[in-house]
Amino acid sequence: MSKTFIDICSGEINPQKNTGYKNNCIESKLQIPVLSNGFEFPTVASFKTVADWKTALAAKSIVPLFPVYELADASTEDTKFENGNFSKVTAKGVEKITFECYLSVAAYAALKSYEDLGNYGELFEFNEDGDYSGIYSSDGIKVRGRKIKSLSVTRIRATKDKVPYVKGEITFADKDDVLGSVIVKSNLVDDDLEGIFDVGLQQVSASATSIKFTAKAGNSFVTSLVEAGLEVKDLTGAVVTTSFVAPGVDNTYEFTGTGFATGFTISVKGVVVQSTIMYEGLEPLSITVV
C-alpha cells in the first residue's frame, strides 16, 4: 500500500485510506520545477530543512529551473479494450504538463542543456503558495523526485502581441507515483531556488607583484567573493601564496605577491555558497603581465 505525507495546512501526516475527509489539503500550482540526479533526502524532516536543500544545490544534486507560466495539462487517459462487460487497459495514459518561461537567449541555452536529461531524470515541484513535493522512495523513509520521461524546450520568437518565450513540456514516467507523494511546507522559499550564478573574471592590470581583476555575474559586479573562494596558480598548476585585497568602490580585487608571470591563472574554487546566493566560476582567468 502506498504511503503519503501531507503537511501543508492542518498537519495531516500519513493519512489512512478511509474516505472520510471533510477538509482536504490540496497542493498549489507548480512554480519552479527542480531537476534531480536521483538525490534522496534521508527523511521528511531533511526534506523540510532549508540547509539540506542548499547543500544539495551546491553539490548540483538538484537543479532549479526557471519559474513557469501558462501552466497547462496535456495528459492522456488510459486506452482500453472493451467488449460487453469485459475491459482491459491496453496502454497506460501519460501525465504531461506544458508551460512557458520568459527567458533571454543565454538563459534558454542553460535550460536547453538539460533537455537531454542524462542523470537528471527526476523532478521535485516547488509551488506558488510555498508548498512543495516529492515522493517516497521504496523504503518509505527517504524522499526523492518523481521520475520523468522527457523535458522538451523550444524558444519562440517575439511577435506583435508577445515577447520571446520558451515553450516547455515535461512528461512524467508514471502518472500513478503521486500515490506516494510527500507534500510539505517549510521555511524554503522561491529565493532559495535561484540556482547557481556563473561568475566571469576580467583582468584590470597585472605586474610581477600585483594582479587586479573584477568579477561579474551577467552585467552585475560581484564584490562578495573572499580569499578562501579564490586561488592563483602558476604555470605548472601549483597554487601560489599571495595576499588578498578585497574590492573597494572600484569593484576591483587584488592579489599581491612576487614572481607573477603571464599565463598564471586566477579561478573561483568550486561552488561558492553565501547566505543568499551561490556562485561558480566560468573558467580560470589567464593573466597577462605587462
C-alpha positions, 0 to 999 in steps of 0.5 A, a space after each residue: 500500500 502506498 504511503 503519503 505525507 501531507 503537511 501543508 495546512 492542518 498537519 495531516 501526516 500519513 493519512 489512512 485510506 478511509 474516505 472520510 475527509 471533510 477538509 482536504 489539503 490540496 497542493 498549489 500550482 507548480 512554480 519552479 520545477 527542480 531537476 534531480 540526479 536521483 538525490 534522496 533526502 534521508 527523511 521528511 524532516 531533511 526534506 523540510 530543512 532549508 540547509 539540506 536543500 542548499 547543500 544539495 544545490 551546491 553539490 548540483 544534486 538538484 537543479 532549479 529551473 526557471 519559474 513557469 507560466 501558462 501552466 497547462 495539462 496535456 495528459 492522456 487517459 488510459 486506452 482500453 479494450 472493451 467488449 460487453 462487460 469485459 475491459 482491459 487497459 491496453 496502454 497506460 495514459 501519460 501525465 504531461 504538463 506544458 508551460 512557458 518561461 520568459 527567458 533571454 537567449 543565454 538563459 534558454 541555452 542553460 535550460 536547453 542543456 538539460 533537455 537531454 536529461 542524462 542523470 537528471 531524470 527526476 523532478 521535485 515541484 516547488 509551488 506558488 503558495 510555498 508548498 512543495 513535493 516529492 515522493 517516497 522512495 521504496 523504503 518509505 523513509 527517504 524522499 526523492 523526485 518523481 521520475 520523468 520521461 522527457 523535458 522538451 524546450 523550444 524558444 519562440 520568437 517575439 511577435 506583435 502581441 508577445 515577447 520571446 518565450 520558451 515553450 516547455 513540456 515535461 512528461 512524467 514516467 508514471 502518472 500513478 507515483 503521486 500515490 506516494 507523494 510527500 507534500 510539505 511546507 517549510 521555511 524554503 522559499 522561491 529565493 532559495 531556488 535561484 540556482 547557481 550564478 556563473 561568475 566571469 573574471 576580467 583582468 584590470 592590470 597585472 605586474 610581477 607583484 600585483 594582479 587586479 581583476 573584477 568579477 561579474 555575474 551577467 552585467 552585475 559586479 560581484 564584490 562578495 567573493 573572499 580569499 578562501 573562494 579564490 586561488 592563483 596558480 602558476 604555470 605548472 598548476 601549483 597554487 601560489 601564496 599571495 595576499 588578498 585585497 578585497 574590492 573597494 568602490 572600484 569593484 576591483 580585487 587584488 592579489 599581491 605577491 612576487 614572481 607573477 608571470 603571464 599565463 598564471 591563472 586566477 579561478 573561483 574554487 568550486 561552488 561558492 555558497 553565501 547566505 543568499 546566493 551561490 556562485 561558480 566560476 566560468 573558467 580560470 582567468 589567464 593573466 597577462 603581465 605587462 
